[in-house]
Amino acid sequence: MTAPTIRPRRLRTSPAMRRLVRETRVHPAQLVLPMFLREGLRDPQPISSMPGVVQHSEASFRAALQRAAGAGVGGVMLFGVPAERDAQGSGAIDPEGVLNRAIRIAQEEVGDALVVQADLCLDEFTDHGHCGVLDVHGRVDNDATLMQYQRMAVAQAEAGAPLLGLSGMMDGQTAAVREALDAHGFADVALLAYSAKYATALYGPFREAVDSQLQGDRRTYQLDPGNGREGLREAELDELEAADIVMVKPATFYLDVLAEIAAAARVPVWAYQVSGEYAMLEAAAGNGWIDRRRAVLESLTAIRRAGADAILTYHAVEAANWIKEDG
């Protein structure tokens, strides 16, 4: 037998060689940590379906912000859990509402070290749990919701958020928010459009995290899991409406969509490794079925390899520290 002359294994012979020829890398600055501040808490409240993740009290929130900055992550995405809700989501536009307070705290604590990002959606603030206001028939009213998003955007910008995450999946939301921000002198506030946000089964733990009041589902505004081209179309529309960044959510189940959007986009493309993805990794690791550290880092590498420029992940701080340890 003639020995092969082409031997790809030559580039796998040692850790140093593998590191040198590695095509895809994850840097701590490419990771964004989602965080939950709950109104009225004296101590952090563990989220049962997301081991290691908590609803923060103000004190634990400040401490966690400092840990995130110390780990070198790129940013934090803030969610508020209010004590009271109403049909309009009024707490979202209250300057003293929990999310706007969270923005001010984060800017004060770590605003010079990382990018403070705020979730712009009504679902945490409505007593019906939908991402918008409802019409007389109980359906989400797209255009009335846009007006509330505009008010919410201005409130978040006034609180100091330099980047707003538009996660509600209303038609025209990016253009509407951009118009409101520009009209109020916030032309420098950037917009992250949750462009390809799917109606997935993987949001369950998040709904515990924000104490969601949702009855029913969001399939009339979030994307159908079977539609790939529609995700690309949504991203293209958000670019036309002046989105500064577009995003795919969830990440792992939609790597094909992520790759297509990354190939076509002219703006940064991010992905959100959502609560269900986190919970699955933690459950498998907790049962000893997988190597937790390796699996987490591999999952993030896969998302980067598919084209994500940054990743929202609940593993952000831990992963950032592992990456620094590994050199």
MOQUIMO-V65519 format. One record per pair of residues at least 24 apart in sequence whose C-alpha atoms are under 6 Angstrom apart, sorted by the first residue. I is the first residue (numbers start at 1). J is the second residue. D is the distance in Angstrom with one decimal. If there is no record, write none. Layout:
I:J:D ; I:J:D
//
This chain:
24:305:5.9 ; 28:72:5.7 ; 28:73:4.8 ; 28:320:4.6 ; 29:73:4.6 ; 29:74:4.0 ; 30:74:5.6 ; 30:310:4.4 ; 31:73:5.4 ; 31:74:5.5 ; 31:310:5.8 ; 31:311:5.1 ; 31:312:5.9 ; 31:316:5.5 ; 32:74:5.6 ; 32:75:4.7 ; 32:76:5.2 ; 32:312:4.5 ; 33:76:4.6 ; 33:77:6.0 ; 33:312:5.9 ; 33:313:5.7 ; 33:314:5.6 ; 33:316:5.3 ; 34:76:5.6 ; 34:77:4.5 ; 34:78:5.9 ; 35:78:5.1 ; 36:79:4.9 ; 36:80:5.8 ; 37:80:5.1 ; 38:81:4.5 ; 39:82:5.3 ; 39:83:5.7 ; 39:98:5.9 ; 49:205:5.4 ; 50:279:5.5 ; 68:317:5.7 ; 71:317:5.9 ; 71:320:5.9 ; 71:321:5.9 ; 74:114:5.4 ; 75:114:4.8 ; 75:115:4.4 ; 75:116:5.8 ; 76:116:5.4 ; 76:117:5.8 ; 77:117:4.6 ; 77:118:5.5 ; 78:118:4.8 ; 78:119:6.0 ; 79:119:5.8 ; 81:210:5.5 ; 85:125:5.2 ; 85:126:5.2 ; 85:127:5.0 ; 86:126:5.1 ; 86:127:4.9 ; 87:126:5.2 ; 87:127:5.5 ; 88:133:5.6 ; 89:122:5.7 ; 89:125:4.4 ; 89:126:4.4 ; 92:152:5.9 ; 93:152:4.8 ; 93:155:5.7 ; 100:156:5.9 ; 100:159:5.8 ; 104:159:5.6 ; 116:161:5.9 ; 117:163:4.9 ; 117:164:5.6 ; 118:164:5.1 ; 118:165:5.8 ; 119:165:4.8 ; 120:165:5.4 ; 120:166:4.9 ; 121:167:5.8 ; 121:168:5.1 ; 127:213:6.0 ; 128:213:5.5 ; 128:214:5.5 ; 129:212:5.7 ; 129:213:4.5 ; 129:214:3.9 ; 131:168:5.4 ; 142:170:5.8 ; 146:173:6.0 ; 150:177:5.1 ; 150:180:5.6 ; 162:189:4.9 ; 163:189:5.7 ; 163:190:4.7 ; 163:191:5.7 ; 164:191:5.1 ; 164:192:5.9 ; 165:192:4.7 ; 166:193:5.0 ; 166:194:5.7 ; 167:194:5.0 ; 169:221:5.8 ; 174:241:5.8 ; 175:241:4.8 ; 191:243:5.4 ; 191:244:5.3 ; 192:245:4.7 ; 192:246:5.8 ; 193:246:4.8 ; 194:247:4.8 ; 195:234:5.4 ; 195:235:5.0 ; 195:246:5.7 ; 195:247:5.5 ; 196:231:4.6 ; 196:248:4.7 ; 197:222:5.9 ; 197:248:5.9 ; 197:249:4.7 ; 198:222:5.2 ; 198:223:4.3 ; 198:225:5.9 ; 199:223:5.5 ; 199:224:5.9 ; 202:276:4.2 ; 203:275:5.9 ; 203:276:5.7 ; 205:275:5.5 ; 206:275:5.5 ; 228:257:5.7 ; 232:261:5.6 ; 245:269:5.9 ; 247:271:5.2 ; 250:274:5.6 ; 255:306:5.9 ; 259:306:4.9 ; 259:307:5.4 ; 262:307:5.3 ; 269:308:5.4 ; 269:309:5.6 ; 270:308:4.9 ; 270:309:5.5 ; 270:310:4.9 ; 270:311:5.7 ; 271:308:5.9 ; 271:311:5.0 ; 272:311:5.7 ; 272:312:4.5 ; 273:312:5.9 ; 273:313:5.1
//
